[in-house]
Every structure is written in structure tokens, then in C-alpha cells.
Amino acid sequence: MSLQRPLVDSHCHLDFPELAGDIEGVMARARNAGVGHMLTISTKMSTFDKVLATAEKFAEVSCSVGIHPHDAATEIAVDAATLIDKAQHPKVVAFGETGLDFFYEHSPREQQERSFRAHIAASRVAGLPVIIHTRDADPEMAAILKDEMGAGAFTGVIHCFSSGQELADLAMNLGLYISISGIVTFKKADALRDVVKTVPLDRLLVETDSPYLAPVPYRGKTNEPAYVGHTAATVAGLKNIGTAELAERTTANFFALFKKAAA
């Protein structure tokens, strides 16, 4: 799928084996599909060097530094100062992904919260956005976001949004962005499609979360940045605009949020 304007894949995992094993092919296919920039995401400090190496290798790739809530229990020594130090690198444009995952609960809830708040503290100090993961934790996520924003403003995005309308409204009221993945193309994702219809164009991002969550017509296969156009096309249809306009708006939103990526 080729688009008239370049898209940004605002969340992918290029260091994961499914993509890293054919990284040159992944990058070539992304370029051919009209993807102009990719943000590859850190999930734990022990693999951050691989994430950074990919960003250093390709001009159109930037990266984050952070700890997924799944790994909060094994990365307990990481604090805001450590994250800020790693973010001095010119390719590091954000903190995360971080947040709350009460579906799997691979880490105790209190450790997830501690880690999440450390990322937000780093965001405030460094002036870089935080990339937020949330699953089965809408009330707790809402409470932390309100509490932390009250303690001092920060910027960020709820990535791979799959929560309810109430959390979407709160996030937008707090100035956060909403990023949509291939889930929006799934047959049973009517509730998410309804949320997307309510998100203003100036708050929307699109992503793959590859190698996971491949959109229709690739569902069940390894996802990759080249497929972000399918998600964008679905979102454009929900917003009653063309894919070119959707690409232009979401790309502008990405660089407005991740300002360091545009530097």
C-alpha cells in the first residue's frame, strides 16, 4: 500500500527478533509503503542498547528509553535520573513504554505504579513525552494521570489505545494524545472505532506496535511498519477524510509531540 504523503509509525519494536532478523527488508518495505519515520520502543534497560543501535543505524528511526510494566519487577533499580541520563542521546526522543497492565500482571501493581511515576518524573524534567501502556486498568490509570498532572505538567501519548471512552476523554482533557493500532481494523473492535470517531484530528497518532497486532488483511501474521497504512486508512474512513489528509495530520501530530525527533 502506497500513500501520497509520508506516515509515521509512532510505536514499533524493531529490535524484537521477528523484525531484527530482516531489518533491512523491514526498512525497505516501510519506505516503499510511504512510511517516513519510525519510533522504536524500549521495554527494558537490559535491551536498550539494541533499541538505540537500530535508531543510530537508520536516519528515519528514533527511539525511546523505558521499562514496560511487565518488567517493572525486574528493573526496580531504575529511577528518573537513570532515564534522564539515557535520554541525553540525540536519538532518544521519549520515555517508555511504561504504565499499568492489570491483565497479565507480570509485575506487582505497586511496582508498576512506582515505575510509571518515575517515567513521568523524568518526562517533566527532560521535557520529553511519556509513552503510556494501559490494559485493564482504566480507573487506576485515570487516578495516576490526574494526580501526576496536578503535580506538574507533562506530555505524552496513550499508545495502542484499547480502553474506554472515559479514559480517552480524560487523557485528551489532560493534553495527551491517543495512538491507534491495527486493533481498529479487527472485526470485533466496534467500541474502539466509536472512540476513534470522538478523538479530534489534532490528537491522533497511528502505529503498528509491530511485530504484534497486524491489521486486516495481515491479521495473524508478523506485523511491521509497512502495514501502518492499513490502520491509517481505517482511521481516515472513521474520520470521513482521505488517507492523504490523515497521513498529513498524524505526521504533524507526531513531530509536534516528539519535538526532539524533528530536530
Contacts in CASP RR format, 6 or more apart in sequence:
PFRMAT RR
TARGET T0000
AUTHOR 0000-0000-0000
METHOD contacts of the structure
MODEL  1
MSLQRPLVDSHCHLDFPELAGDIEGVMARARNAGVGHMLTISTKMSTFDK
VLATAEKFAEVSCSVGIHPHDAATEIAVDAATLIDKAQHPKVVAFGETGL
DFFYEHSPREQQERSFRAHIAASRVAGLPVIIHTRDADPEMAAILKDEMG
AGAFTGVIHCFSSGQELADLAMNLGLYISISGIVTFKKADALRDVVKTVP
LDRLLVETDSPYLAPVPYRGKTNEPAYVGHTAATVAGLKNIGTAELAERT
TANFFALFKKAAA
1 33 0 8 1.000
1 226 0 8 1.000
1 227 0 8 1.000
1 229 0 8 1.000
1 230 0 8 1.000
1 233 0 8 1.000
2 32 0 8 1.000
2 33 0 8 1.000
2 34 0 8 1.000
3 33 0 8 1.000
3 34 0 8 1.000
3 229 0 8 1.000
3 232 0 8 1.000
3 243 0 8 1.000
3 244 0 8 1.000
3 247 0 8 1.000
4 243 0 8 1.000
4 244 0 8 1.000
4 247 0 8 1.000
5 244 0 8 1.000
5 247 0 8 1.000
5 248 0 8 1.000
5 251 0 8 1.000
6 34 0 8 1.000
6 35 0 8 1.000
6 36 0 8 1.000
6 37 0 8 1.000
6 247 0 8 1.000
6 251 0 8 1.000
7 34 0 8 1.000
7 35 0 8 1.000
7 36 0 8 1.000
7 206 0 8 1.000
7 228 0 8 1.000
7 229 0 8 1.000
7 232 0 8 1.000
7 247 0 8 1.000
7 250 0 8 1.000
7 251 0 8 1.000
8 35 0 8 1.000
8 36 0 8 1.000
8 37 0 8 1.000
8 38 0 8 1.000
8 39 0 8 1.000
8 205 0 8 1.000
8 206 0 8 1.000
8 228 0 8 1.000
8 250 0 8 1.000
8 251 0 8 1.000
8 254 0 8 1.000
8 255 0 8 1.000
9 30 0 8 1.000
9 35 0 8 1.000
9 37 0 8 1.000
9 38 0 8 1.000
9 39 0 8 1.000
9 206 0 8 1.000
9 207 0 8 1.000
9 208 0 8 1.000
9 210 0 8 1.000
9 225 0 8 1.000
9 228 0 8 1.000
10 39 0 8 1.000
10 157 0 8 1.000
10 159 0 8 1.000
10 179 0 8 1.000
10 205 0 8 1.000
10 206 0 8 1.000
10 207 0 8 1.000
10 250 0 8 1.000
10 254 0 8 1.000
10 258 0 8 1.000
11 39 0 8 1.000
11 41 0 8 1.000
11 97 0 8 1.000
11 131 0 8 1.000
11 159 0 8 1.000
11 160 0 8 1.000
11 179 0 8 1.000
11 181 0 8 1.000
11 207 0 8 1.000
11 208 0 8 1.000
11 209 0 8 1.000
12 19 0 8 1.000
12 38 0 8 1.000
12 39 0 8 1.000
12 40 0 8 1.000
12 41 0 8 1.000
12 207 0 8 1.000
12 208 0 8 1.000
12 209 0 8 1.000
12 210 0 8 1.000
12 224 0 8 1.000
12 225 0 8 1.000
13 19 0 8 1.000
13 40 0 8 1.000
13 41 0 8 1.000
13 43 0 8 1.000
13 209 0 8 1.000
13 210 0 8 1.000
13 211 0 8 1.000
13 212 0 8 1.000
14 20 0 8 1.000
14 23 0 8 1.000
14 26 0 8 1.000
14 38 0 8 1.000
14 40 0 8 1.000
14 51 0 8 1.000
14 54 0 8 1.000
14 61 0 8 1.000
14 225 0 8 1.000
15 40 0 8 1.000
15 47 0 8 1.000
15 50 0 8 1.000
15 51 0 8 1.000
15 53 0 8 1.000
15 54 0 8 1.000
16 211 0 8 1.000
18 210 0 8 1.000
18 211 0 8 1.000
18 222 0 8 1.000
19 26 0 8 1.000
19 210 0 8 1.000
19 211 0 8 1.000
19 222 0 8 1.000
19 224 0 8 1.000
20 50 0 8 1.000
20 54 0 8 1.000
23 54 0 8 1.000
26 224 0 8 1.000
26 225 0 8 1.000
26 226 0 8 1.000
27 58 0 8 1.000
27 60 0 8 1.000
29 224 0 8 1.000
29 225 0 8 1.000
29 226 0 8 1.000
30 36 0 8 1.000
30 38 0 8 1.000
30 224 0 8 1.000
30 225 0 8 1.000
30 226 0 8 1.000
31 60 0 8 1.000
32 226 0 8 1.000
33 225 0 8 1.000
33 226 0 8 1.000
33 227 0 8 1.000
33 228 0 8 1.000
33 229 0 8 1.000
35 225 0 8 1.000
35 226 0 8 1.000
35 228 0 8 1.000
35 229 0 8 1.000
36 60 0 8 1.000
36 251 0 8 1.000
37 60 0 8 1.000
37 61 0 8 1.000
37 62 0 8 1.000
37 251 0 8 1.000
37 254 0 8 1.000
37 261 0 8 1.000
38 58 0 8 1.000
38 60 0 8 1.000
38 61 0 8 1.000
38 62 0 8 1.000
38 225 0 8 1.000
39 61 0 8 1.000
39 62 0 8 1.000
39 63 0 8 1.000
39 64 0 8 1.000
39 93 0 8 1.000
39 94 0 8 1.000
39 254 0 8 1.000
39 258 0 8 1.000
39 261 0 8 1.000
40 51 0 8 1.000
40 54 0 8 1.000
40 55 0 8 1.000
40 61 0 8 1.000
40 62 0 8 1.000
40 63 0 8 1.000
40 64 0 8 1.000
41 51 0 8 1.000
41 63 0 8 1.000
41 64 0 8 1.000
41 96 0 8 1.000
41 97 0 8 1.000
41 131 0 8 1.000
42 48 0 8 1.000
42 51 0 8 1.000
42 63 0 8 1.000
42 64 0 8 1.000
42 65 0 8 1.000
42 66 0 8 1.000
42 67 0 8 1.000
42 96 0 8 1.000
42 97 0 8 1.000
43 66 0 8 1.000
43 67 0 8 1.000
43 68 0 8 1.000
43 70 0 8 1.000
43 71 0 8 1.000
43 97 0 8 1.000
44 66 0 8 1.000
44 67 0 8 1.000
44 68 0 8 1.000
44 71 0 8 1.000
44 74 0 8 1.000
44 75 0 8 1.000
45 65 0 8 1.000
45 66 0 8 1.000
45 67 0 8 1.000
45 75 0 8 1.000
45 78 0 8 1.000
45 82 0 8 1.000
45 86 0 8 1.000
46 75 0 8 1.000
48 65 0 8 1.000
48 66 0 8 1.000
48 86 0 8 1.000
51 63 0 8 1.000
51 64 0 8 1.000
51 65 0 8 1.000
52 63 0 8 1.000
52 65 0 8 1.000
52 89 0 8 1.000
52 91 0 8 1.000
52 92 0 8 1.000
54 61 0 8 1.000
54 63 0 8 1.000
55 61 0 8 1.000
55 62 0 8 1.000
55 63 0 8 1.000
55 91 0 8 1.000
55 92 0 8 1.000
56 91 0 8 1.000
61 91 0 8 1.000
62 91 0 8 1.000
62 92 0 8 1.000
62 93 0 8 1.000
62 258 0 8 1.000
62 260 0 8 1.000
62 261 0 8 1.000
63 91 0 8 1.000
63 92 0 8 1.000
63 93 0 8 1.000
64 92 0 8 1.000
64 93 0 8 1.000
64 94 0 8 1.000
64 95 0 8 1.000
64 96 0 8 1.000
64 97 0 8 1.000
64 131 0 8 1.000
65 83 0 8 1.000
65 86 0 8 1.000
65 87 0 8 1.000
65 92 0 8 1.000
65 94 0 8 1.000
65 95 0 8 1.000
65 96 0 8 1.000
66 78 0 8 1.000
66 83 0 8 1.000
66 95 0 8 1.000
66 96 0 8 1.000
66 97 0 8 1.000
66 98 0 8 1.000
66 119 0 8 1.000
67 75 0 8 1.000
67 78 0 8 1.000
67 96 0 8 1.000
67 98 0 8 1.000
67 115 0 8 1.000
67 119 0 8 1.000
68 96 0 8 1.000
68 97 0 8 1.000
68 98 0 8 1.000
68 101 0 8 1.000
68 133 0 8 1.000
69 98 0 8 1.000
69 99 0 8 1.000
69 100 0 8 1.000
69 101 0 8 1.000
69 106 0 8 1.000
69 107 0 8 1.000
69 112 0 8 1.000
69 115 0 8 1.000
69 116 0 8 1.000
69 133 0 8 1.000
70 101 0 8 1.000
70 104 0 8 1.000
70 106 0 8 1.000
70 107 0 8 1.000
71 106 0 8 1.000
71 107 0 8 1.000
72 107 0 8 1.000
72 108 0 8 1.000
72 111 0 8 1.000
72 112 0 8 1.000
72 114 0 8 1.000
72 115 0 8 1.000
72 116 0 8 1.000
73 106 0 8 1.000
73 107 0 8 1.000
73 108 0 8 1.000
73 111 0 8 1.000
74 107 0 8 1.000
75 115 0 8 1.000
76 111 0 8 1.000
76 114 0 8 1.000
76 115 0 8 1.000
78 115 0 8 1.000
78 118 0 8 1.000
79 118 0 8 1.000
80 118 0 8 1.000
80 119 0 8 1.000
80 121 0 8 1.000
80 122 0 8 1.000
80 125 0 8 1.000
81 122 0 8 1.000
83 95 0 8 1.000
83 118 0 8 1.000
83 119 0 8 1.000
83 122 0 8 1.000
83 126 0 8 1.000
84 122 0 8 1.000
84 125 0 8 1.000
84 126 0 8 1.000
86 92 0 8 1.000
87 95 0 8 1.000
87 122 0 8 1.000
87 126 0 8 1.000
87 128 0 8 1.000
90 260 0 8 1.000
90 263 0 8 1.000
92 128 0 8 1.000
92 260 0 8 1.000
93 128 0 8 1.000
93 129 0 8 1.000
93 258 0 8 1.000
93 259 0 8 1.000
93 260 0 8 1.000
93 261 0 8 1.000
94 128 0 8 1.000
94 129 0 8 1.000
94 130 0 8 1.000
94 131 0 8 1.000
94 156 0 8 1.000
94 258 0 8 1.000
95 119 0 8 1.000
95 122 0 8 1.000
95 123 0 8 1.000
95 126 0 8 1.000
95 128 0 8 1.000
95 129 0 8 1.000
95 130 0 8 1.000
95 131 0 8 1.000
96 119 0 8 1.000
96 130 0 8 1.000
96 131 0 8 1.000
97 131 0 8 1.000
97 132 0 8 1.000
97 133 0 8 1.000
97 159 0 8 1.000
98 115 0 8 1.000
98 116 0 8 1.000
98 119 0 8 1.000
98 130 0 8 1.000
98 131 0 8 1.000
98 132 0 8 1.000
98 133 0 8 1.000
99 112 0 8 1.000
99 115 0 8 1.000
99 116 0 8 1.000
99 119 0 8 1.000
99 132 0 8 1.000
99 133 0 8 1.000
99 134 0 8 1.000
99 141 0 8 1.000
100 109 0 8 1.000
100 112 0 8 1.000
100 113 0 8 1.000
100 116 0 8 1.000
100 133 0 8 1.000
100 134 0 8 1.000
100 135 0 8 1.000
100 137 0 8 1.000
100 140 0 8 1.000
100 141 0 8 1.000
100 144 0 8 1.000
101 112 0 8 1.000
101 133 0 8 1.000
101 134 0 8 1.000
101 135 0 8 1.000
101 136 0 8 1.000
101 137 0 8 1.000
102 109 0 8 1.000
102 135 0 8 1.000
102 136 0 8 1.000
102 137 0 8 1.000
102 140 0 8 1.000
103 135 0 8 1.000
103 136 0 8 1.000
104 135 0 8 1.000
107 115 0 8 1.000
109 140 0 8 1.000
113 140 0 8 1.000
113 144 0 8 1.000
116 132 0 8 1.000
116 144 0 8 1.000
117 144 0 8 1.000
117 148 0 8 1.000
119 130 0 8 1.000
120 130 0 8 1.000
120 148 0 8 1.000
120 154 0 8 1.000
122 128 0 8 1.000
122 130 0 8 1.000
123 129 0 8 1.000
123 130 0 8 1.000
123 154 0 8 1.000
123 155 0 8 1.000
123 156 0 8 1.000
124 152 0 8 1.000
124 153 0 8 1.000
124 154 0 8 1.000
127 154 0 8 1.000
127 155 0 8 1.000
128 155 0 8 1.000
128 260 0 8 1.000
129 154 0 8 1.000
129 155 0 8 1.000
129 156 0 8 1.000
129 157 0 8 1.000
129 257 0 8 1.000
129 258 0 8 1.000
130 154 0 8 1.000
130 155 0 8 1.000
130 156 0 8 1.000
130 157 0 8 1.000
131 156 0 8 1.000
131 157 0 8 1.000
131 159 0 8 1.000
132 141 0 8 1.000
132 156 0 8 1.000
132 157 0 8 1.000
132 158 0 8 1.000
132 159 0 8 1.000
132 176 0 8 1.000
133 159 0 8 1.000
133 160 0 8 1.000
134 141 0 8 1.000
134 158 0 8 1.000
134 163 0 8 1.000
134 167 0 8 1.000
135 162 0 8 1.000
135 163 0 8 1.000
138 163 0 8 1.000
138 164 0 8 1.000
138 166 0 8 1.000
138 167 0 8 1.000
141 163 0 8 1.000
141 167 0 8 1.000
142 166 0 8 1.000
142 167 0 8 1.000
142 170 0 8 1.000
145 170 0 8 1.000
145 171 0 8 1.000
145 174 0 8 1.000
145 176 0 8 1.000
146 170 0 8 1.000
146 174 0 8 1.000
148 154 0 8 1.000
149 174 0 8 1.000
155 175 0 8 1.000
155 176 0 8 1.000
155 257 0 8 1.000
156 176 0 8 1.000
156 177 0 8 1.000
156 257 0 8 1.000
157 176 0 8 1.000
157 177 0 8 1.000
157 178 0 8 1.000
157 179 0 8 1.000
157 205 0 8 1.000
157 257 0 8 1.000
158 167 0 8 1.000
158 168 0 8 1.000
158 171 0 8 1.000
158 176 0 8 1.000
158 177 0 8 1.000
158 178 0 8 1.000
158 179 0 8 1.000
159 179 0 8 1.000
159 181 0 8 1.000
159 205 0 8 1.000
159 207 0 8 1.000
159 209 0 8 1.000
160 179 0 8 1.000
160 180 0 8 1.000
160 181 0 8 1.000
160 183 0 8 1.000
160 207 0 8 1.000
160 209 0 8 1.000
160 213 0 8 1.000
161 168 0 8 1.000
161 178 0 8 1.000
161 179 0 8 1.000
161 180 0 8 1.000
161 181 0 8 1.000
161 192 0 8 1.000
161 195 0 8 1.000
162 181 0 8 1.000
162 183 0 8 1.000
162 192 0 8 1.000
164 191 0 8 1.000
164 195 0 8 1.000
165 194 0 8 1.000
165 195 0 8 1.000
165 198 0 8 1.000
168 178 0 8 1.000
168 195 0 8 1.000
168 198 0 8 1.000
168 199 0 8 1.000
169 198 0 8 1.000
171 177 0 8 1.000
171 178 0 8 1.000
172 178 0 8 1.000
172 199 0 8 1.000
172 200 0 8 1.000
172 203 0 8 1.000
175 203 0 8 1.000
176 203 0 8 1.000
177 203 0 8 1.000
177 204 0 8 1.000
177 205 0 8 1.000
177 253 0 8 1.000
177 257 0 8 1.000
178 195 0 8 1.000
178 199 0 8 1.000
178 203 0 8 1.000
178 204 0 8 1.000
178 205 0 8 1.000
179 204 0 8 1.000
179 205 0 8 1.000
179 206 0 8 1.000
179 207 0 8 1.000
180 192 0 8 1.000
180 196 0 8 1.000
180 204 0 8 1.000
180 205 0 8 1.000
180 206 0 8 1.000
180 207 0 8 1.000
180 231 0 8 1.000
180 235 0 8 1.000
181 206 0 8 1.000
181 207 0 8 1.000
181 208 0 8 1.000
181 209 0 8 1.000
181 213 0 8 1.000
181 215 0 8 1.000
181 231 0 8 1.000
182 208 0 8 1.000
182 209 0 8 1.000
182 213 0 8 1.000
182 214 0 8 1.000
182 215 0 8 1.000
182 216 0 8 1.000
182 223 0 8 1.000
182 227 0 8 1.000
182 230 0 8 1.000
182 231 0 8 1.000
182 234 0 8 1.000
183 189 0 8 1.000
183 192 0 8 1.000
183 213 0 8 1.000
184 192 0 8 1.000
184 193 0 8 1.000
184 196 0 8 1.000
184 215 0 8 1.000
184 231 0 8 1.000
184 234 0 8 1.000
184 235 0 8 1.000
184 238 0 8 1.000
185 215 0 8 1.000
185 216 0 8 1.000
185 219 0 8 1.000
185 230 0 8 1.000
185 231 0 8 1.000
185 234 0 8 1.000
186 216 0 8 1.000
186 219 0 8 1.000
187 216 0 8 1.000
193 238 0 8 1.000
196 204 0 8 1.000
196 235 0 8 1.000
196 238 0 8 1.000
196 239 0 8 1.000
197 238 0 8 1.000
197 239 0 8 1.000
201 239 0 8 1.000
201 241 0 8 1.000
201 246 0 8 1.000
201 249 0 8 1.000
202 249 0 8 1.000
202 253 0 8 1.000
203 253 0 8 1.000
204 235 0 8 1.000
204 239 0 8 1.000
204 249 0 8 1.000
204 250 0 8 1.000
204 253 0 8 1.000
205 250 0 8 1.000
205 253 0 8 1.000
205 254 0 8 1.000
205 257 0 8 1.000
206 228 0 8 1.000
206 229 0 8 1.000
206 231 0 8 1.000
206 232 0 8 1.000
206 235 0 8 1.000
206 246 0 8 1.000
206 250 0 8 1.000
207 228 0 8 1.000
207 231 0 8 1.000
208 214 0 8 1.000
208 215 0 8 1.000
208 223 0 8 1.000
208 224 0 8 1.000
208 225 0 8 1.000
208 227 0 8 1.000
208 228 0 8 1.000
208 231 0 8 1.000
209 223 0 8 1.000
210 222 0 8 1.000
210 223 0 8 1.000
210 224 0 8 1.000
210 225 0 8 1.000
210 227 0 8 1.000
211 222 0 8 1.000
211 223 0 8 1.000
211 224 0 8 1.000
212 223 0 8 1.000
213 223 0 8 1.000
214 220 0 8 1.000
214 221 0 8 1.000
214 222 0 8 1.000
214 223 0 8 1.000
214 227 0 8 1.000
215 223 0 8 1.000
215 227 0 8 1.000
215 229 0 8 1.000
215 230 0 8 1.000
215 231 0 8 1.000
215 234 0 8 1.000
216 230 0 8 1.000
217 230 0 8 1.000
218 227 0 8 1.000
218 230 0 8 1.000
229 243 0 8 1.000
229 247 0 8 1.000
232 243 0 8 1.000
232 246 0 8 1.000
232 247 0 8 1.000
232 250 0 8 1.000
233 243 0 8 1.000
233 246 0 8 1.000
235 246 0 8 1.000
235 250 0 8 1.000
236 242 0 8 1.000
236 243 0 8 1.000
236 245 0 8 1.000
236 246 0 8 1.000
239 246 0 8 1.000
241 249 0 8 1.000
254 261 0 8 1.000
255 261 0 8 1.000
255 262 0 8 1.000
END
